[in-house]
Amino acid sequence: SAVHGRLDLSSWDFHQDGTVMLNGEWECYDGQLLTPEDFGETVQETPKPTGYTKLTTSRFADPEYDALDPKGIRTYRLLITIKPSEEPFGLKIDNIRMSNRVYVNGFMKGASGTPGEKDSGYEPKNVTYNAYFDVTGNEIEILLQTANFDFPFSNSNAYAIILGNQKDIDFQRTGAAAAELSGVMLCFFFGLYYLYLFFTGGKNRGELYSSTQFFSLGVLLLFTGQKLIYGLFPDIPFELFCKIQLLSLIGVPASTVSYTNFTEKWVVSGFLKRMILTVLSIYGIFLIVTSYETFSYLNGFLYAFICMIYIYILLKLSIAYRKVTPGTVLRKEILLYILCTAGLFLAFLNNFLYNLTLIPTRIVGNVGLCLFILLSQIFIAFRFAANYENMVRMDKLKDEFLIQTSYELKAPLYSVLNLSGRIFHEHEEGSLSQESCVENAVLTKNIVQRLLDIIDTALDVVLLRNGQLKIRTSPVDMKVCA
């Protein structure tokens, strides 16, 4: 760790030991935006630091750390001693709200937004970037300008500033961007897939909710982490960026609650669904009509509310899982549902704690999101497999029913044929009497009535299966029925 603005890495081997988080005490120049010229050899008197601050320290790492006022302009400076090397180096800079500019050994190497006074050139933009540079000699001077007039919370988040050789720094960013881009593509693929099923498969609302959930997750991934959206739209306005990011965040739990209510009303009732969606909608409207500086005060409450939603769903599913008979299809289905929900819960909880600077990384949340994408498809595949097995079983029952019904139909039809043949035979012999005609007519009527009853029963089974059976109430003689 750096001490009083100096970090000794002369014994550090960047090839074997890897990258370094620039922890420790940076020189702090509060209320000033200084440039390398202010520290040049020609300057008669170099600026004096107003103090020292731990830029990369979170509350989790150092609960007693006294963070600076979040708003204002500042310059931070760090001198690093390294082994002389001809290889290019790199800095990975993340999480510096709301604008920053970095100088290395006197040259500007990167920026996010434009640091400046609030009414004099200040432009907020919170994006990750890498800065590459060569080092002549054994010393690196890093000068970091920051300006923030929008984000109201101190030391949230702790800055992430990593030093390493260019290859390692580039690999970190490329790997993270590739993982997030893969997640975005998967989310949009599944979103389109469920949207296709919705329009072609009878407009099942569950498929629409699943589509909305994956689209929301895809947009959220574009607007968080490496913020890939800036690669597509580098000039997107800051306010619009923040509002789309949080609206997509709202869309995930809203679609989760709607889907759970549609498929498992015993988990999320209609009343609870309406209450949750009302709260999220009110926040969404407030988000749209107010500025970032205003609605950012409620972001913590939003994350807490979302986490409470997923905790409630997990508790209800866990209780149901314990009550269901082991080894049944329903128990396996509930277990998969629990794991899917737990993945999303981990993602939101990790982001929530990260925003409060209680944990230093989003890795757990990314793992949870990957688990959700994977397990949600296993869950859907499991349901398809269970439905397919049920269809096979129903087809078997249908075949048995048709065979049984065929035998039932054959008996009265043969009886009608026999009666018809006997009547025809008696008529030819001239022995057909009136009493015989009446007796045969009654027998034929009873047989035909029995045949009609069998056919009506078969039709009722089909109507019942299709949900089209209509019930007509009427008085019934229970003694006759018995």
DAHUGI-V868518 format. One line per field, one symbol per residue. ss: DSSP state (H for helix, E for strand, C for the rest). A space follows every 10 residues. Layout:
ss = ???
This chain:
ss = CEECCEEEEC CCCHHHHCCE ECCEEEEEEE CCCCCHHHHC CCCCCCCCCC EEEECCCCCC CCCCCCCCCC CEEEEEEEEE EECCCCCCEE EEEECCCCEE EEEECCEEEE EECECCECCE ECECCCCCEE EEECCCCCEE EEEEEEEECC CCCCCCCCCE EEEEEHHHHH HHHHHHHHHH HHHHHHHHHH HHHHHHHHHH CCCCHHHHHH HHHHHHHHHH HHHCCCCCHH HHCCCCCHHH HHHHHHHHHH HHHHHHHHHH HHHCCCCCCH HHHHHHHHHH HHHHHHHHHC CHHHHHHHHH HHHHHHHHHH HHHHHHHHHH HHHCCCCCHH HHHHHHHHHH HHHHHHHHHH HHHHHCCCCC CCHHHHHHHH HHHHHHHHHH HHHHHHHHHH HHHHHHHHHH HHHHHHHHHH HHHHHHHHHH HHHHHHHHHC CCCHHHHHHH HHHHHHHHHH HHHHHHHHHH HHHHHCCCCC CCCCCCCHHH HC
